[in-house]
């Protein structure tokens, strides 16, 4: 479990996060949703340590991440996988090199062991015999699956996914969503997904928090989100022609 307790974050005079309290459970796909500029991306970056909080605490299974020193955070980060928006593969490395990158950074395993792990996670994301392909030779969906393989290469306890479906067609987006959910449940990972995609919310939203103007405005799941009386959330959920039909 990851917990955010009374998190505040400002940039100059802009108070972006205001006493945010929420928790993200192990073995579930935990989604953070909100309009552009709501603070959801800042919250994720605070949770993973890319931004320092002004006040409050971030805890990983009761370990106070906020007060950890550099070395302690480095040790904890070995337990964290990160799926960046767009995949963020290294163009100069082939698939094998991209997936092996965290193993090279954080382990001293022999090459044979690292290669065995690379092949295992590639098979898990339904990509085999693509080791020598370059990122430019992959489709958008394949790039995302390679990025997921890299994110789970270290067998993480915590997985952060930033807009995992950006740039993908609806069918491929569904494949990526299901893959993230399957891996989360299979390995009992605490997964946090930052998204604005309502298909993802309704498909894999085991737990959903809605951030509005820097505050935790609502929390629930994919079953309750369509029946809330929260006006700001309803405006977000039913803001498109497609989702508005669900309300009729």
C-alpha positions in Angstrom: 0.0 0.0 0.0 1.1 3.6 -0.7 -0.4 6.4 1.4 -0.5 10.1 0.9 -1.2 11.9 4.1 -2.0 15.6 4.2 0.1 16.3 1.1 0.7 20.0 0.2 2.7 21.2 -2.8 3.1 24.7 -4.1 5.0 26.3 -7.0 5.6 29.9 -6.1 2.1 31.3 -5.2 0.3 28.4 -6.9 -1.0 26.0 -4.3 -1.3 22.9 -6.5 -2.1 20.2 -3.9 -4.1 21.0 -0.8 -4.0 18.5 2.1 -4.5 15.5 -0.1 -5.2 12.3 1.8 -5.6 9.0 -0.1 -4.3 5.4 -0.2 -3.5 3.0 -3.0 -4.0 -0.7 -2.3 -1.9 -3.7 -3.2 -3.2 -6.0 -5.9 -5.5 -3.3 -7.3 -5.3 -0.9 -10.2 -5.6 2.4 -8.5 -6.5 5.3 -10.8 -5.9 9.0 -10.4 -8.2 11.1 -12.6 -8.9 14.8 -13.0 -9.0 17.6 -15.5 -5.8 19.0 -17.0 -4.3 21.3 -14.4 -6.1 19.6 -11.5 -2.9 18.4 -9.8 -3.1 14.7 -10.6 0.3 14.6 -12.4 1.9 16.6 -9.6 0.4 14.1 -7.1 1.9 11.1 -8.9 5.3 12.9 -9.1 5.2 13.6 -5.4 4.4 10.0 -4.7 7.4 8.7 -6.7 9.7 11.4 -5.4 10.2 13.5 -8.5 8.8 16.4 -6.6 9.4 17.0 -2.9 6.2 17.8 -0.9 6.0 21.0 1.1 4.3 19.2 4.0 2.6 15.9 4.7 4.0 12.4 4.2 4.2 9.7 1.6 4.4 6.2 3.0 5.3 2.9 1.2 3.9 0.1 3.4 4.4 2.2 6.5 7.9 3.3 5.4 8.1 7.1 5.5 9.4 7.9 2.0 9.3 11.7 2.7 12.0 11.6 5.4 14.3 9.0 3.7 17.8 10.1 2.7 19.2 9.6 -0.7 20.6 6.1 -0.2 17.4 4.9 1.5 15.3 6.2 -1.4 17.7 4.6 -3.9 17.2 1.3 -2.2 13.4 1.7 -2.2 13.4 2.7 -5.9 14.6 -0.8 -6.7 11.1 -1.9 -5.7 9.4 0.7 -8.1 8.6 0.2 -11.7 7.7 3.2 -13.9 5.7 3.3 -17.2 6.3 6.7 -18.6 3.9 8.5 -21.0 4.7 7.5 -24.5 6.8 4.6 -23.3 10.0 6.6 -23.2 12.1 3.9 -24.8 15.7 4.6 -25.6 15.9 5.0 -29.4 19.6 3.9 -29.5 18.9 0.6 -27.7 17.1 -2.4 -29.1 14.2 -4.1 -27.3 16.5 -6.3 -25.3 18.7 -3.4 -24.3 15.7 -1.3 -23.2 14.3 -4.0 -21.0 17.7 -4.9 -19.6 18.4 -1.3 -18.7 17.2 -1.3 -15.1 18.8 -4.7 -14.5 22.1 -3.2 -15.6 21.5 -0.1 -13.4 20.5 -1.9 -10.2 21.9 -5.4 -10.2 25.2 -7.2 -10.6 23.6 -10.3 -12.1 25.5 -12.3 -14.7 24.4 -11.5 -18.3 22.8 -14.9 -18.7 20.5 -14.3 -15.7 19.6 -10.8 -16.9 18.8 -12.2 -20.4 16.7 -14.9 -18.9 14.7 -12.2 -17.0 14.4 -10.1 -20.1 13.0 -13.0 -22.1 10.6 -13.9 -19.3 9.0 -10.4 -19.0 8.8 -10.0 -22.8 6.9 -13.3 -23.0 4.7 -12.1 -20.1 3.6 -9.1 -22.2 3.1 -11.3 -25.3 6.2 -10.2 -27.1 8.6 -13.0 -28.1 11.5 -13.0 -30.6 11.6 -9.2 -30.8 14.8 -8.8 -28.8 16.8 -7.3 -31.6 14.2 -4.9 -33.0 14.7 -1.2 -32.5 12.0 1.0 -31.1 11.5 2.6 -34.5 10.4 -0.8 -35.9 7.7 -1.3 -33.3 4.0 -0.3 -33.4 2.6 2.0 -30.7 1.1 -0.9 -28.9 4.3 -2.9 -29.0 6.3 0.1 -27.7 4.0 0.3 -24.7 4.3 -3.4 -24.1 8.1 -3.2 -24.2 7.9 -0.3 -21.7 5.7 -2.4 -19.4 8.2 -5.3 -19.7 11.0 -2.8 -18.7 8.9 -1.5 -15.8 8.4 -5.0 -14.3 11.9 -6.3 -15.1 13.0 -5.7 -11.5 9.9 -7.5 -10.2 8.6 -4.3 -8.5 6.3 -4.1 -5.6 5.0 -0.8 -6.8 4.1 0.2 -10.4 3.4 3.8 -11.6 1.8 4.3 -15.0 1.6 7.8 -16.5 -1.1 8.0 -19.2 -0.4 4.5 -20.4 -2.9 4.8 -23.3 -1.8 8.1 -24.7 -1.6 8.0 -28.5 -3.2 4.5 -28.8 -6.4 3.5 -30.6 -9.3 2.3 -28.4 -8.7 -1.4 -29.1 -5.0 -1.3 -28.3 -5.7 0.9 -25.3 -7.9 -1.9 -24.0 -5.2 -4.5 -24.5 -2.7 -2.3 -22.5 -5.3 -1.8 -19.7 -6.0 -5.5 -19.3 -2.3 -6.3 -19.4 -1.6 -3.8 -16.6 -4.5 -5.2 -14.5 -3.4 -8.8 -15.1 0.2 -8.1 -14.0 -1.1 -6.1 -11.0 -3.2 -9.0 -9.8 -0.8 -11.8 -10.8 2.2 -10.3 -8.9 0.1 -8.5 -6.2 1.6 -5.1 -7.1 0.5 -1.7 -5.8 -0.3 -0.1 -9.2 -1.1 3.6 -9.6 -2.4 4.8 -13.0 -2.6 8.5 -13.9 -5.3 8.8 -16.7 -8.1 10.9 -18.2 -9.4 7.9 -20.3 -12.9 7.0 -19.1 -12.6 3.6 -20.9 -9.7 2.8 -18.5 -11.7 4.0 -15.5 -14.7 1.9 -16.4 -12.6 -1.1 -17.4 -9.9 -1.4 -14.7 -10.8 1.1 -12.0 -10.6 -1.1 -8.9 -10.0 2.1 -7.0 -10.4 5.7 -8.3 -9.6 9.0 -6.8 -10.7 12.3 -8.4 -8.6 15.3 -7.9 -10.3 18.7 -8.4 -8.4 22.0 -8.2 -5.7 20.3 -6.0 -8.1 18.6 -3.6 -9.2 15.1 -3.2 -12.8 15.6 -4.3 -14.1 12.0 -4.6 -13.0 8.4 -4.2 -14.7 5.2 -5.2 -14.4 2.6 -8.0 -15.6 1.8 -11.5 -18.9 0.5 -10.1 -19.9 3.7 -8.2 -18.4 6.4 -10.4 -21.4 6.5 -12.8 -23.9 7.0 -9.9 -22.3 9.7 -7.9 -24.1 13.0 -7.0 -20.8 14.9 -7.1 -21.4 17.7 -9.7 -17.7 18.3 -10.6 -17.1 14.6 -11.1 -20.2 14.2 -13.2 -19.0 17.0 -15.4 -15.7 15.2 -15.8 -17.2 11.7 -16.4 -20.1 12.7 -18.7 -18.2 15.5 -20.5 -18.1 13.7 -23.9 -20.9 12.6 -26.2 -20.0 9.0 -25.7 -20.0 9.0 -21.9 -23.1 11.3 -21.8 -25.1 8.4 -23.3 -24.4 6.3 -20.2 -26.4 8.8 -18.1 -29.5 8.5 -20.2 
